[in-house]
Amino acid sequence: MSTLFIVSCTHVPKENNITVEKLHEILKSDSVTVLDVRTPEEIDLGKIKAEALEADYFAEDFVEKVVAQLPKDKNVYVYCRGGNRSAKAVNKLRELGYEKVFNIEGGINAWKAKEYPVE
């Protein structure tokens, strides 16, 4: 049985968006969960955090893969290339009961623009 999720917009509540500057500070903590929702080809170009979990937003098994990897009780920081897919992913995760998920505004493009390291 398949589950269909329909998200009519990519608006993420303001409290669920954070800047790359904020993420850069957060990553100094030891227990940070980062989810990269880009394609494998994009991921091959580098990641914000080497240990970031991966789940291609466009893959048919995206929801199943994410649910299998993510804890519901910890903060999860989601990014993509420019912020659109990660916003959609955050909305999907919120529908699934994940309350501590955050969209990284501008994605890895904004990260690179600040000249933060890519692993």
Backbone atoms as SQL, in Angstrom:
CREATE TABLE atoms (id INTEGER PRIMARY KEY, chain TEXT, resi INTEGER, resn TEXT, atom TEXT, x REAL, y REAL, z REAL);
INSERT INTO atoms VALUES
  (1, 'A', 1, 'MET', 'N', 0.846, -1.181, 0.000),
  (2, 'A', 1, 'MET', 'CA', 0.000, 0.000, 0.000),
  (3, 'A', 1, 'MET', 'C', 0.886, 1.235, 0.000),
  (4, 'A', 2, 'SER', 'N', 0.595, 2.175, -0.866),
  (5, 'A', 2, 'SER', 'CA', 1.361, 3.410, -0.966),
  (6, 'A', 2, 'SER', 'C', 0.650, 4.523, -0.231),
  (7, 'A', 3, 'THR', 'N', 1.440, 5.478, 0.221),
  (8, 'A', 3, 'THR', 'CA', 0.891, 6.657, 0.852),
  (9, 'A', 3, 'THR', 'C', 1.216, 7.833, -0.044),
  (10, 'A', 4, 'LEU', 'N', 0.227, 8.662, -0.282),
  (11, 'A', 4, 'LEU', 'CA', 0.419, 9.837, -1.123),
  (12, 'A', 4, 'LEU', 'C', 0.395, 11.065, -0.246),
  (13, 'A', 5, 'PHE', 'N', 1.436, 11.898, -0.393),
  (14, 'A', 5, 'PHE', 'CA', 1.493, 13.156, 0.331),
  (15, 'A', 5, 'PHE', 'C', 1.419, 14.283, -0.678),
  (16, 'A', 6, 'ILE', 'N', 0.538, 15.216, -0.426),
  (17, 'A', 6, 'ILE', 'CA', 0.416, 16.366, -1.306),
  (18, 'A', 6, 'ILE', 'C', 0.723, 17.609, -0.484),
  (19, 'A', 7, 'VAL', 'N', 1.702, 18.365, -0.944),
  (20, 'A', 7, 'VAL', 'CA', 2.055, 19.618, -0.294),
  (21, 'A', 7, 'VAL', 'C', 1.759, 20.716, -1.305),
  (22, 'A', 8, 'SER', 'N', 0.831, 21.574, -0.967),
  (23, 'A', 8, 'SER', 'CA', 0.383, 22.558, -1.947),
  (24, 'A', 8, 'SER', 'C', 1.299, 23.768, -2.065),
  (25, 'A', 9, 'CYS', 'N', 2.160, 23.983, -1.098),
  (26, 'A', 9, 'CYS', 'CA', 3.087, 25.104, -1.202),
  (27, 'A', 9, 'CYS', 'C', 4.364, 24.744, -0.459),
  (28, 'A', 10, 'THR', 'N', 5.364, 25.561, -0.632),
  (29, 'A', 10, 'THR', 'CA', 6.623, 25.273, 0.031),
  (30, 'A', 10, 'THR', 'C', 6.877, 26.240, 1.176),
  (31, 'A', 11, 'HIS', 'N', 5.843, 26.866, 1.653),
  (32, 'A', 11, 'HIS', 'CA', 5.999, 27.786, 2.774),
  (33, 'A', 11, 'HIS', 'C', 6.308, 26.983, 4.038),
  (34, 'A', 12, 'VAL', 'N', 7.385, 27.338, 4.674),
  (35, 'A', 12, 'VAL', 'CA', 7.765, 26.720, 5.934),
  (36, 'A', 12, 'VAL', 'C', 7.585, 27.776, 7.011),
  (37, 'A', 13, 'PRO', 'N', 6.935, 27.425, 8.127),
  (38, 'A', 13, 'PRO', 'CA', 6.801, 28.422, 9.193),
  (39, 'A', 13, 'PRO', 'C', 8.157, 29.029, 9.544),
  (40, 'A', 14, 'LYS', 'N', 8.164, 30.318, 9.785),
  (41, 'A', 14, 'LYS', 'CA', 9.401, 31.045, 10.040),
  (42, 'A', 14, 'LYS', 'C', 10.267, 30.381, 11.110),
  (43, 'A', 15, 'GLU', 'N', 9.637, 29.842, 12.129),
  (44, 'A', 15, 'GLU', 'CA', 10.399, 29.221, 13.206),
  (45, 'A', 15, 'GLU', 'C', 11.086, 27.919, 12.757),
  (46, 'A', 16, 'ASN', 'N', 10.748, 27.416, 11.583),
  (47, 'A', 16, 'ASN', 'CA', 11.372, 26.201, 11.061),
  (48, 'A', 16, 'ASN', 'C', 12.406, 26.499, 9.978),
  (49, 'A', 17, 'ASN', 'N', 12.763, 27.741, 9.789),
  (50, 'A', 17, 'ASN', 'CA', 13.815, 28.140, 8.864),
  (51, 'A', 17, 'ASN', 'C', 14.992, 28.656, 9.666),
  (52, 'A', 18, 'ILE', 'N', 16.206, 28.259, 9.249),
  (53, 'A', 18, 'ILE', 'CA', 17.390, 28.850, 9.863),
  (54, 'A', 18, 'ILE', 'C', 18.382, 29.201, 8.759),
  (55, 'A', 19, 'THR', 'N', 19.246, 30.128, 9.065),
  (56, 'A', 19, 'THR', 'CA', 20.249, 30.573, 8.106),
  (57, 'A', 19, 'THR', 'C', 21.462, 29.646, 8.137),
  (58, 'A', 20, 'VAL', 'N', 22.292, 29.753, 7.110),
  (59, 'A', 20, 'VAL', 'CA', 23.519, 28.953, 7.098),
  (60, 'A', 20, 'VAL', 'C', 24.465, 29.421, 8.200),
  (61, 'A', 21, 'GLU', 'N', 24.408, 30.698, 8.548),
  (62, 'A', 21, 'GLU', 'CA', 25.245, 31.190, 9.650),
  (63, 'A', 21, 'GLU', 'C', 24.874, 30.494, 10.957),
  (64, 'A', 22, 'LYS', 'N', 23.574, 30.346, 11.189),
  (65, 'A', 22, 'LYS', 'CA', 23.096, 29.667, 12.398),
  (66, 'A', 22, 'LYS', 'C', 23.503, 28.192, 12.361),
  (67, 'A', 23, 'LEU', 'N', 23.344, 27.558, 11.209),
  (68, 'A', 23, 'LEU', 'CA', 23.745, 26.154, 11.088),
  (69, 'A', 23, 'LEU', 'C', 25.241, 26.001, 11.348),
  (70, 'A', 24, 'HIS', 'N', 26.038, 26.904, 10.835),
  (71, 'A', 24, 'HIS', 'CA', 27.485, 26.853, 11.043),
  (72, 'A', 24, 'HIS', 'C', 27.807, 26.820, 12.536),
  (73, 'A', 25, 'GLU', 'N', 27.094, 27.612, 13.323),
  (74, 'A', 25, 'GLU', 'CA', 27.286, 27.618, 14.785),
  (75, 'A', 25, 'GLU', 'C', 26.785, 26.314, 15.412),
  (76, 'A', 26, 'ILE', 'N', 25.629, 25.858, 14.957),
  (77, 'A', 26, 'ILE', 'CA', 25.028, 24.635, 15.503),
  (78, 'A', 26, 'ILE', 'C', 25.925, 23.429, 15.263),
  (79, 'A', 27, 'LEU', 'N', 26.592, 23.386, 14.125),
  (80, 'A', 27, 'LEU', 'CA', 27.431, 22.238, 13.776),
  (81, 'A', 27, 'LEU', 'C', 28.631, 22.064, 14.705),
  (82, 'A', 28, 'LYS', 'N', 28.902, 23.050, 15.521),
  (83, 'A', 28, 'LYS', 'CA', 29.989, 22.924, 16.496),
  (84, 'A', 28, 'LYS', 'C', 29.610, 21.977, 17.626),
  (85, 'A', 29, 'SER', 'N', 28.333, 21.638, 17.725),
  (86, 'A', 29, 'SER', 'CA', 27.838, 20.679, 18.710),
  (87, 'A', 29, 'SER', 'C', 28.119, 19.263, 18.224),
  (88, 'A', 30, 'ASP', 'N', 28.291, 18.339, 19.154),
  (89, 'A', 30, 'ASP', 'CA', 28.600, 16.955, 18.791),
  (90, 'A', 30, 'ASP', 'C', 27.389, 16.179, 18.284),
  (91, 'A', 31, 'SER', 'N', 26.215, 16.477, 18.771),
  (92, 'A', 31, 'SER', 'CA', 25.037, 15.668, 18.450),
  (93, 'A', 31, 'SER', 'C', 24.063, 16.412, 17.537),
  (94, 'A', 32, 'VAL', 'N', 24.461, 16.571, 16.293),
  (95, 'A', 32, 'VAL', 'CA', 23.642, 17.291, 15.326),
  (96, 'A', 32, 'VAL', 'C', 23.268, 16.344, 14.188),
  (97, 'A', 33, 'THR', 'N', 21.984, 16.299, 13.860),
  (98, 'A', 33, 'THR', 'CA', 21.523, 15.478, 12.748),
  (99, 'A', 33, 'THR', 'C', 21.241, 16.383, 11.561),
  (100, 'A', 34, 'VAL', 'N', 21.947, 16.102, 10.456),
  (101, 'A', 34, 'VAL', 'CA', 21.775, 16.868, 9.225),
  (102, 'A', 34, 'VAL', 'C', 21.278, 15.908, 8.154),
  (103, 'A', 35, 'LEU', 'N', 20.269, 16.338, 7.392),
  (104, 'A', 35, 'LEU', 'CA', 19.716, 15.532, 6.311),
  (105, 'A', 35, 'LEU', 'C', 19.900, 16.261, 4.990),
  (106, 'A', 36, 'ASP', 'N', 20.579, 15.604, 4.067),
  (107, 'A', 36, 'ASP', 'CA', 20.828, 16.128, 2.720),
  (108, 'A', 36, 'ASP', 'C', 19.811, 15.484, 1.788),
  (109, 'A', 37, 'VAL', 'N', 18.937, 16.291, 1.171),
  (110, 'A', 37, 'VAL', 'CA', 17.874, 15.742, 0.324),
  (111, 'A', 37, 'VAL', 'C', 18.170, 15.939, -1.163),
  (112, 'A', 38, 'ARG', 'N', 19.453, 16.144, -1.512),
  (113, 'A', 38, 'ARG', 'CA', 19.844, 16.304, -2.915),
  (114, 'A', 38, 'ARG', 'C', 20.000, 14.940, -3.594),
  (115, 'A', 39, 'THR', 'N', 20.168, 14.980, -4.890),
  (116, 'A', 39, 'THR', 'CA', 20.380, 13.751, -5.662),
  (117, 'A', 39, 'THR', 'C', 21.790, 13.225, -5.404),
  (118, 'A', 40, 'PRO', 'N', 22.039, 11.940, -5.673),
  (119, 'A', 40, 'PRO', 'CA', 23.393, 11.391, -5.497),
  (120, 'A', 40, 'PRO', 'C', 24.450, 12.163, -6.294),
  (121, 'A', 41, 'GLU', 'N', 24.097, 12.607, -7.479),
  (122, 'A', 41, 'GLU', 'CA', 25.042, 13.368, -8.300),
  (123, 'A', 41, 'GLU', 'C', 25.413, 14.695, -7.631),
  (124, 'A', 42, 'GLU', 'N', 24.441, 15.347, -7.037),
  (125, 'A', 42, 'GLU', 'CA', 24.708, 16.604, -6.335),
  (126, 'A', 42, 'GLU', 'C', 25.552, 16.354, -5.085),
  (127, 'A', 43, 'ILE', 'N', 25.241, 15.281, -4.383),
  (128, 'A', 43, 'ILE', 'CA', 25.976, 14.944, -3.165),
  (129, 'A', 43, 'ILE', 'C', 27.443, 14.669, -3.473),
  (130, 'A', 44, 'ASP', 'N', 27.713, 14.070, -4.633),
  (131, 'A', 44, 'ASP', 'CA', 29.100, 13.797, -5.029),
  (132, 'A', 44, 'ASP', 'C', 29.938, 15.073, -5.133),
  (133, 'A', 45, 'LEU', 'N', 29.301, 16.220, -5.254),
  (134, 'A', 45, 'LEU', 'CA', 30.012, 17.499, -5.362),
  (135, 'A', 45, 'LEU', 'C', 30.401, 18.070, -3.999),
  (136, 'A', 46, 'GLY', 'N', 30.011, 17.395, -2.931),
  (137, 'A', 46, 'GLY', 'CA', 30.364, 17.832, -1.583),
  (138, 'A', 46, 'GLY', 'C', 29.145, 18.024, -0.702),
  (139, 'A', 47, 'LYS', 'N', 29.376, 17.900, 0.601),
  (140, 'A', 47, 'LYS', 'CA', 28.304, 18.014, 1.585),
  (141, 'A', 47, 'LYS', 'C', 28.659, 19.043, 2.645),
  (142, 'A', 48, 'ILE', 'N', 27.651, 19.571, 3.283),
  (143, 'A', 48, 'ILE', 'CA', 27.866, 20.500, 4.391),
  (144, 'A', 48, 'ILE', 'C', 28.517, 19.770, 5.556),
  (145, 'A', 49, 'LYS', 'N', 28.074, 18.555, 5.806),
  (146, 'A', 49, 'LYS', 'CA', 28.625, 17.751, 6.894),
  (147, 'A', 49, 'LYS', 'C', 28.801, 16.339, 6.354),
  (148, 'A', 50, 'ALA', 'N', 30.009, 15.794, 6.452),
  (149, 'A', 50, 'ALA', 'CA', 30.304, 14.481, 5.883),
  (150, 'A', 50, 'ALA', 'C', 29.368, 13.401, 6.416),
  (151, 'A', 51, 'GLU', 'N', 29.000, 13.501, 7.674),
  (152, 'A', 51, 'GLU', 'CA', 28.138, 12.478, 8.287),
  (153, 'A', 51, 'GLU', 'C', 26.650, 12.716, 8.039),
  (154, 'A', 52, 'ALA', 'N', 26.316, 13.676, 7.220),
  (155, 'A', 52, 'ALA', 'CA', 24.902, 13.978, 6.961),
  (156, 'A', 52, 'ALA', 'C', 24.188, 12.753, 6.400),
  (157, 'A', 53, 'LEU', 'N', 22.990, 12.541, 6.879),
  (158, 'A', 53, 'LEU', 'CA', 22.151, 11.481, 6.330),
  (159, 'A', 53, 'LEU', 'C', 21.734, 11.898, 4.926),
  (160, 'A', 54, 'GLU', 'N', 21.453, 10.926, 4.081),
  (161, 'A', 54, 'GLU', 'CA', 21.094, 11.227, 2.699),
  (162, 'A', 54, 'GLU', 'C', 19.767, 10.573, 2.333),
  (163, 'A', 55, 'ALA', 'N', 18.928, 11.328, 1.651),
  (164, 'A', 55, 'ALA', 'CA', 17.666, 10.807, 1.122),
  (165, 'A', 55, 'ALA', 'C', 17.254, 11.699, -0.040),
  (166, 'A', 56, 'ASP', 'N', 17.357, 11.182, -1.242),
  (167, 'A', 56, 'ASP', 'CA', 17.025, 11.930, -2.453),
  (168, 'A', 56, 'ASP', 'C', 15.538, 12.278, -2.432),
  (169, 'A', 57, 'TYR', 'N', 15.237, 13.572, -2.403),
  (170, 'A', 57, 'TYR', 'CA', 13.853, 14.027, -2.339),
  (171, 'A', 57, 'TYR', 'C', 13.022, 13.500, -3.505),
  (172, 'A', 58, 'PHE', 'N', 13.653, 13.309, -4.660),
  (173, 'A', 58, 'PHE', 'CA', 12.928, 12.863, -5.849),
  (174, 'A', 58, 'PHE', 'C', 12.745, 11.349, -5.924),
  (175, 'A', 59, 'ALA', 'N', 13.369, 10.601, -5.038),
  (176, 'A', 59, 'ALA', 'CA', 13.268, 9.136, -5.062),
  (177, 'A', 59, 'ALA', 'C', 11.887, 8.681, -4.593),
  (178, 'A', 60, 'GLU', 'N', 11.420, 7.587, -5.174),
  (179, 'A', 60, 'GLU', 'CA', 10.107, 7.042, -4.802),
  (180, 'A', 60, 'GLU', 'C', 10.049, 6.642, -3.338),
  (181, 'A', 61, 'ASP', 'N', 11.171, 6.202, -2.778),
  (182, 'A', 61, 'ASP', 'CA', 11.198, 5.736, -1.402),
  (183, 'A', 61, 'ASP', 'C', 11.669, 6.817, -0.420),
  (184, 'A', 62, 'PHE', 'N', 11.567, 8.085, -0.821),
  (185, 'A', 62, 'PHE', 'CA', 12.055, 9.178, 0.023),
  (186, 'A', 62, 'PHE', 'C', 11.485, 9.113, 1.437),
  (187, 'A', 63, 'VAL', 'N', 10.167, 9.047, 1.566),
  (188, 'A', 63, 'VAL', 'CA', 9.533, 9.066, 2.886),
  (189, 'A', 63, 'VAL', 'C', 9.987, 7.872, 3.716),
  (190, 'A', 64, 'GLU', 'N', 9.987, 6.687, 3.130),
  (191, 'A', 64, 'GLU', 'CA', 10.392, 5.495, 3.860),
  (192, 'A', 64, 'GLU', 'C', 11.845, 5.595, 4.320),
  (193, 'A', 65, 'LYS', 'N', 12.701, 6.091, 3.442),
  (194, 'A', 65, 'LYS', 'CA', 14.124, 6.211, 3.774),
  (195, 'A', 65, 'LYS', 'C', 14.340, 7.210, 4.902),
  (196, 'A', 66, 'VAL', 'N', 13.634, 8.326, 4.845),
  (197, 'A', 66, 'VAL', 'CA', 13.780, 9.348, 5.874),
  (198, 'A', 66, 'VAL', 'C', 13.276, 8.844, 7.219),
  (199, 'A', 67, 'VAL', 'N', 12.100, 8.265, 7.231),
  (200, 'A', 67, 'VAL', 'CA', 11.514, 7.779, 8.479),
  (201, 'A', 67, 'VAL', 'C', 12.413, 6.726, 9.129),
  (202, 'A', 68, 'ALA', 'N', 13.049, 5.891, 8.319),
  (203, 'A', 68, 'ALA', 'CA', 13.930, 4.848, 8.851),
  (204, 'A', 68, 'ALA', 'C', 15.195, 5.436, 9.484),
  (205, 'A', 69, 'GLN', 'N', 15.607, 6.635, 9.074),
  (206, 'A', 69, 'GLN', 'CA', 16.863, 7.214, 9.546),
  (207, 'A', 69, 'GLN', 'C', 16.713, 8.253, 10.652),
  (208, 'A', 70, 'LEU', 'N', 15.596, 8.970, 10.678),
  (209, 'A', 70, 'LEU', 'CA', 15.510, 10.154, 11.532),
  (210, 'A', 70, 'LEU', 'C', 14.825, 9.917, 12.863),
  (211, 'A', 71, 'PRO', 'N', 15.434, 10.413, 13.928),
  (212, 'A', 71, 'PRO', 'CA', 14.773, 10.380, 15.229),
  (213, 'A', 71, 'PRO', 'C', 13.752, 11.512, 15.313),
  (214, 'A', 72, 'LYS', 'N', 12.619, 11.240, 15.934),
  (215, 'A', 72, 'LYS', 'CA', 11.602, 12.281, 16.066),
  (216, 'A', 72, 'LYS', 'C', 11.885, 13.199, 17.252),
  (217, 'A', 73, 'ASP', 'N', 12.754, 12.774, 18.148),
  (218, 'A', 73, 'ASP', 'CA', 12.983, 13.534, 19.368),
  (219, 'A', 73, 'ASP', 'C', 14.189, 14.469, 19.315),
  (220, 'A', 74, 'LYS', 'N', 14.882, 14.529, 18.172),
  (221, 'A', 74, 'LYS', 'CA', 16.059, 15.378, 18.058),
  (222, 'A', 74, 'LYS', 'C', 15.885, 16.384, 16.936),
  (223, 'A', 75, 'ASN', 'N', 16.604, 17.492, 17.037),
  (224, 'A', 75, 'ASN', 'CA', 16.588, 18.486, 15.965),
  (225, 'A', 75, 'ASN', 'C', 17.219, 17.896, 14.708),
  (226, 'A', 76, 'VAL', 'N', 16.582, 18.162, 13.578),
  (227, 'A', 76, 'VAL', 'CA', 17.083, 17.703, 12.287),
  (228, 'A', 76, 'VAL', 'C', 17.158, 18.922, 11.371),
  (229, 'A', 77, 'TYR', 'N', 18.325, 19.116, 10.749),
  (230, 'A', 77, 'TYR', 'CA', 18.561, 20.253, 9.870),
  (231, 'A', 77, 'TYR', 'C', 18.629, 19.740, 8.440),
  (232, 'A', 78, 'VAL', 'N', 17.698, 20.213, 7.608),
  (233, 'A', 78, 'VAL', 'CA', 17.513, 19.685, 6.260),
  (234, 'A', 78, 'VAL', 'C', 17.991, 20.709, 5.231),
  (235, 'A', 79, 'TYR', 'N', 18.786, 20.228, 4.257),
  (236, 'A', 79, 'TYR', 'CA', 19.234, 21.131, 3.201),
  (237, 'A', 79, 'TYR', 'C', 19.236, 20.447, 1.852),
  (238, 'A', 80, 'CYS', 'N', 19.219, 21.281, 0.823),
  (239, 'A', 80, 'CYS', 'CA', 19.322, 20.825, -0.560),
  (240, 'A', 80, 'CYS', 'C', 20.254, 21.799, -1.273),
  (241, 'A', 81, 'ARG', 'N', 20.076, 21.985, -2.555),
  (242, 'A', 81, 'ARG', 'CA', 20.951, 22.900, -3.296),
  (243, 'A', 81, 'ARG', 'C', 20.620, 24.359, -3.001),
  (244, 'A', 82, 'GLY', 'N', 19.320, 24.728, -3.099),
  (245, 'A', 82, 'GLY', 'CA', 18.949, 26.127, -2.953),
  (246, 'A', 82, 'GLY', 'C', 17.885, 26.424, -1.911),
  (247, 'A', 83, 'GLY', 'N', 17.312, 25.413, -1.295),
  (248, 'A', 83, 'GLY', 'CA', 16.328, 25.617, -0.240),
  (249, 'A', 83, 'GLY', 'C', 14.906, 25.216, -0.573),
  (250, 'A', 84, 'ASN', 'N', 14.596, 24.954, -1.846),
  (251, 'A', 84, 'ASN', 'CA', 13.228, 24.615, -2.224),
  (252, 'A', 84, 'ASN', 'C', 12.858, 23.178, -1.826),
  (253, 'A', 85, 'ARG', 'N', 13.675, 22.207, -2.230),
  (254, 'A', 85, 'ARG', 'CA', 13.386, 20.807, -1.882),
  (255, 'A', 85, 'ARG', 'C', 13.411, 20.596, -0.377),
  (256, 'A', 86, 'SER', 'N', 14.362, 21.241, 0.288),
  (257, 'A', 86, 'SER', 'CA', 14.441, 21.050, 1.739),
  (258, 'A', 86, 'SER', 'C', 13.210, 21.635, 2.429),
  (259, 'A', 87, 'ALA', 'N', 12.671, 22.728, 1.917),
  (260, 'A', 87, 'ALA', 'CA', 11.440, 23.296, 2.475),
  (261, 'A', 87, 'ALA', 'C', 10.289, 22.305, 2.304),
  (262, 'A', 88, 'LYS', 'N', 10.200, 21.696, 1.131),
  (263, 'A', 88, 'LYS', 'CA', 9.155, 20.688, 0.895),
  (264, 'A', 88, 'LYS', 'C', 9.357, 19.485, 1.806),
  (265, 'A', 89, 'ALA', 'N', 10.608, 19.072, 1.981),
  (266, 'A', 89, 'ALA', 'CA', 10.909, 17.934, 2.849),
  (267, 'A', 89, 'ALA', 'C', 10.523, 18.244, 4.299),
  (268, 'A', 90, 'VAL', 'N', 10.826, 19.454, 4.753),
  (269, 'A', 90, 'VAL', 'CA', 10.457, 19.851, 6.119),
  (270, 'A', 90, 'VAL', 'C', 8.941, 19.799, 6.283),
  (271, 'A', 91, 'ASN', 'N', 8.201, 20.287, 5.307),
  (272, 'A', 91, 'ASN', 'CA', 6.739, 20.231, 5.382),
  (273, 'A', 91, 'ASN', 'C', 6.248, 18.791, 5.450),
  (274, 'A', 92, 'LYS', 'N', 6.828, 17.912, 4.645),
  (275, 'A', 92, 'LYS', 'CA', 6.443, 16.493, 4.678),
  (276, 'A', 92, 'LYS', 'C', 6.729, 15.890, 6.043),
  (277, 'A', 93, 'LEU', 'N', 7.903, 16.181, 6.567),
  (278, 'A', 93, 'LEU', 'CA', 8.278, 15.637, 7.870),
  (279, 'A', 93, 'LEU', 'C', 7.367, 16.153, 8.977),
  (280, 'A', 94, 'ARG', 'N', 6.975, 17.404, 8.895),
  (281, 'A', 94, 'ARG', 'CA', 6.044, 17.946, 9.890),
  (282, 'A', 94, 'ARG', 'C', 4.698, 17.221, 9.818),
  (283, 'A', 95, 'GLU', 'N', 4.252, 16.901, 8.603),
  (284, 'A', 95, 'GLU', 'CA', 3.008, 16.141, 8.444),
  (285, 'A', 95, 'GLU', 'C', 3.124, 14.759, 9.076),
  (286, 'A', 96, 'LEU', 'N', 4.342, 14.224, 9.112),
  (287, 'A', 96, 'LEU', 'CA', 4.584, 12.896, 9.687),
  (288, 'A', 96, 'LEU', 'C', 4.854, 12.944, 11.188),
  (289, 'A', 97, 'GLY', 'N', 4.754, 14.109, 11.783),
  (290, 'A', 97, 'GLY', 'CA', 4.916, 14.230, 13.223),
  (291, 'A', 97, 'GLY', 'C', 6.285, 14.663, 13.706),
  (292, 'A', 98, 'TYR', 'N', 7.168, 15.007, 12.785),
  (293, 'A', 98, 'TYR', 'CA', 8.477, 15.530, 13.176),
  (294, 'A', 98, 'TYR', 'C', 8.316, 17.018, 13.465),
  (295, 'A', 99, 'GLU', 'N', 8.501, 17.403, 14.713),
  (296, 'A', 99, 'GLU', 'CA', 8.314, 18.796, 15.090),
  (297, 'A', 99, 'GLU', 'C', 9.619, 19.573, 15.125),
  (298, 'A', 100, 'LYS', 'N', 10.735, 18.892, 15.230),
  (299, 'A', 100, 'LYS', 'CA', 12.030, 19.550, 15.385),
  (300, 'A', 100, 'LYS', 'C', 12.846, 19.482, 14.093),
  (301, 'A', 101, 'VAL', 'N', 12.214, 19.834, 12.976),
  (302, 'A', 101, 'VAL', 'CA', 12.906, 19.837, 11.683),
  (303, 'A', 101, 'VAL', 'C', 13.049, 21.274, 11.203),
  (304, 'A', 102, 'PHE', 'N', 14.219, 21.569, 10.642),
  (305, 'A', 102, 'PHE', 'CA', 14.536, 22.930, 10.246),
  (306, 'A', 102, 'PHE', 'C', 15.077, 22.966, 8.829),
  (307, 'A', 103, 'ASN', 'N', 14.561, 23.891, 8.041),
  (308, 'A', 103, 'ASN', 'CA', 14.998, 24.111, 6.675),
  (309, 'A', 103, 'ASN', 'C', 16.181, 25.079, 6.685),
  (310, 'A', 104, 'ILE', 'N', 17.240, 24.702, 5.981),
  (311, 'A', 104, 'ILE', 'CA', 18.397, 25.581, 5.860),
  (312, 'A', 104, 'ILE', 'C', 18.155, 26.501, 4.665),
  (313, 'A', 105, 'GLU', 'N', 17.903, 27.768, 4.941),
  (314, 'A', 105, 'GLU', 'CA', 17.586, 28.733, 3.887),
  (315, 'A', 105, 'GLU', 'C', 18.752, 28.868, 2.914),
  (316, 'A', 106, 'GLY', 'N', 18.461, 28.719, 1.639),
  (317, 'A', 106, 'GLY', 'CA', 19.481, 28.880, 0.606),
  (318, 'A', 106, 'GLY', 'C', 20.317, 27.649, 0.341),
  (319, 'A', 107, 'GLY', 'N', 20.145, 26.609, 1.167),
  (320, 'A', 107, 'GLY', 'CA', 20.830, 25.337, 0.953),
  (321, 'A', 107, 'GLY', 'C', 22.342, 25.451, 0.870),
  (322, 'A', 108, 'ILE', 'N', 22.930, 24.463, 0.189),
  (323, 'A', 108, 'ILE', 'CA', 24.388, 24.428, 0.085),
  (324, 'A', 108, 'ILE', 'C', 24.928, 25.597, -0.739),
  (325, 'A', 109, 'ASN', 'N', 24.099, 26.150, -1.620),
  (326, 'A', 109, 'ASN', 'CA', 24.550, 27.331, -2.379),
  (327, 'A', 109, 'ASN', 'C', 24.849, 28.497, -1.437),
  (328, 'A', 110, 'ALA', 'N', 23.968, 28.723, -0.469),
  (329, 'A', 110, 'ALA', 'CA', 24.186, 29.800, 0.506),
  (330, 'A', 110, 'ALA', 'C', 25.386, 29.474, 1.390),
  (331, 'A', 111, 'TRP', 'N', 25.542, 28.194, 1.729),
  (332, 'A', 111, 'TRP', 'CA', 26.675, 27.732, 2.536),
  (333, 'A', 111, 'TRP', 'C', 27.996, 28.058, 1.821),
  (334, 'A', 112, 'LYS', 'N', 28.060, 27.698, 0.543),
  (335, 'A', 112, 'LYS', 'CA', 29.272, 27.957, -0.238),
  (336, 'A', 112, 'LYS', 'C', 29.516, 29.462, -0.427),
  (337, 'A', 113, 'ALA', 'N', 28.444, 30.225, -0.571),
  (338, 'A', 113, 'ALA', 'CA', 28.578, 31.668, -0.748),
  (339, 'A', 113, 'ALA', 'C', 29.242, 32.319, 0.469),
  (340, 'A', 114, 'LYS', 'N', 29.047, 31.718, 1.638),
  (341, 'A', 114, 'LYS', 'CA', 29.688, 32.215, 2.859),
  (342, 'A', 114, 'LYS', 'C', 31.099, 31.655, 3.016),
  (343, 'A', 115, 'GLU', 'N', 31.503, 30.826, 2.047),
  (344, 'A', 115, 'GLU', 'CA', 32.819, 30.195, 2.037),
  (345, 'A', 115, 'GLU', 'C', 33.053, 29.273, 3.222),
  (346, 'A', 116, 'TYR', 'N', 31.967, 28.634, 3.685),
  (347, 'A', 116, 'TYR', 'CA', 32.098, 27.610, 4.722),
  (348, 'A', 116, 'TYR', 'C', 32.616, 26.346, 4.057),
  (349, 'A', 117, 'PRO', 'N', 33.290, 25.478, 4.809),
  (350, 'A', 117, 'PRO', 'CA', 33.885, 24.283, 4.200),
  (351, 'A', 117, 'PRO', 'C', 32.837, 23.276, 3.719),
  (352, 'A', 118, 'VAL', 'N', 33.164, 22.624, 2.629),
  (353, 'A', 118, 'VAL', 'CA', 32.347, 21.536, 2.076),
  (354, 'A', 118, 'VAL', 'C', 33.176, 20.268, 2.199),
  (355, 'A', 119, 'GLU', 'N', 32.554, 19.228, 2.691),
  (356, 'A', 119, 'GLU', 'CA', 33.282, 17.964, 2.920),
  (357, 'A', 119, 'GLU', 'C', 32.981, 16.966, 1.832);
